């Protein structure tokens, strides 16, 4: 065992029960460890950054609380998600300082995507569509992030999303982030398209980080299935359409017929009307803005900064322009 410190405070666990405890790579915010017990159980432990606000954006306040809420809300669906075993809460008003959950089996999709056959990829996209639709069938009591980084919960999606986007813009100013469109231009685009947000009247469960790295695949080549949907820490209660941005990162979900077929078969409704496309543009603004701003506190190197600018920067500018024509 290389590090026992993440295990302190975990109820019902003795160090004698532990065979392995090793750090996991791949995370960009929290610190992760894999724990293997003598009886074969495999756990994942998440710890927030030790320097707190020094590397965070406003929406990242108490992210582990949001992850615990996500898994608890999705648990009755029987989906391949982790089970939360313990959440350590510290301080006042109470921040989740450690999250212990079961490990899901599989390999991140993006690591094997090049090896998938066309028919296998289509089946997986359809399966993922069904999972997303079932998640979106879960409703919350109010809109926004469970940890309430932008104030009290809202019963208006326009109000909640405006606060989320404004929070990211404030971070852009605070960190001096390089943006291809000015903060004022983004605010003007939001004002042009905000009326479309009023169509959303139900706070749905939204993962908001369903890129391939957070979807685990199991099985033999040619017969792979989804073995895990993980990292629900960036979840919020909001518009199901917002999910489609990370599901088609830098792409167009309307062209993903297999995903949409699985989504519809599981009861999901995706109607790409004019207002819906405006909302999608706003959600792209939000996600790509986060990607551009977080490069500063994460201290990206020159190569990663350039890659982020060429991808997120390009698509952020296009999304702002599209929303501004609303």
Residue, then its C-alpha position, 0 to 999 in steps of 0.5 A: x500500500x503506497x498511501x493510507x491517508x485517503x482511508x482515514x475516517x472511512x467507516x468500517x474499514x481497517x488498514x488490515x482489510x486493504x491490499x492496495x491503495x494507489x493514486x489514479x491519473x486522468x483527473x484534472x481537478x480532484x485527487x483520486x485513489x483506487x483501493x482494493x480490499x482483501x475480499x475483492x471489493x474495489x473502491x475509488x476515493x476522491x479528495x478535493x484540491x488541498x489549496x481550495x479556491x486557489x485553483x477553482x472556478x466559482x461553479x466548482x464549489x463543493x463539487x463532491x457534494x454534487x457528485x454524491x447527489x448525482x449518484x443518489x438521484x440516479x441510483x434507482x434507475x439501475x444504471x452502471x454508475x458508482x455507489x456512494x459508500x461514504x461522504x465525509x463532511x467538514x466545517x460549516x456549512x459542511x463541505x464534502x472533503x472525501x467521497x468513497x464509492x465503488x469502482x466501475x469496471x471498464x476502460x475509458x471509451x476514448x482510449x479504445x475508440x480507434x479499435x471499435x468496429x463501425x457497428x460496435x460504435x453505433x450500438x454503443x452510441x445507441x446504448x449511451x443514448x438510452x442511459x442519457x434519456x433515463x437520467x434525464x427522466x429524473x427531476x429535481x426540486x429546483x434548477x442549478x448546482x446542488x451546492x448552490x455556488x451562485x446563491x439559493x436554488x431557483x425555480x426559473x431556468x433562465x435565472x439559474x443558467x444566467x447565474x451560471x454563465x455570469x459566474x464563469x464570466x466573472x472567473x474569466x475576468x478574475x483570472x485574466x483568461x484569453x477569450x476570442x469574444x469579449x465578456x460584454x459580447x457574451x452578455x449581449x448574446x445571452x440577452x439576445x437568446x435568453x427568451x429560449x431558456x423560458x421553455x424549460x420548466x422541469x429541472x432534469x438531472x444533467x451529468x454535463x460531462x459525458x465525453x468519452x473519458x467518463x464512459x467506461x467500456x467492458x467486454x471483448x472486441x466486437x461485443x463491448x458494452x458500457x460498464x460505467x458512467x462516472x465523474x458526475x461531479x459537474x452535474x446540475x438540475x436543468x435543461x436535458x439539452x445541455x447534456x448534448x454539448x459534452x456528448x458531441x464535444x466540438x460536434x453536432x449531436x443532430x448528426x448522431x442518429x444512433x445516439x438519438x435513436x437510443x435516446x428516443x427509444x428510452x423515452x427521451x425527447x429531443x426536438x431541435x426547434x429554433x429556440x432549442x438550437x439557441x439554447x444549445x448555442x448558449x450551453x456551448x458558450x458555457x462549456x467552452x468558456x469553462x474550458x478556456x478559463x480553467x486553463x489559467x488556474x490549472x496552469x496549462x503548458x504552452x502546447x495545451x494552451x494552444x490546443x485549447x485555443x484552437x478547439x474550445x476557442x474556435x467553438x466558443x466564438x462560433x457559439x457566441x455568434x450563433x446565440x447573438x443572432x437570437 
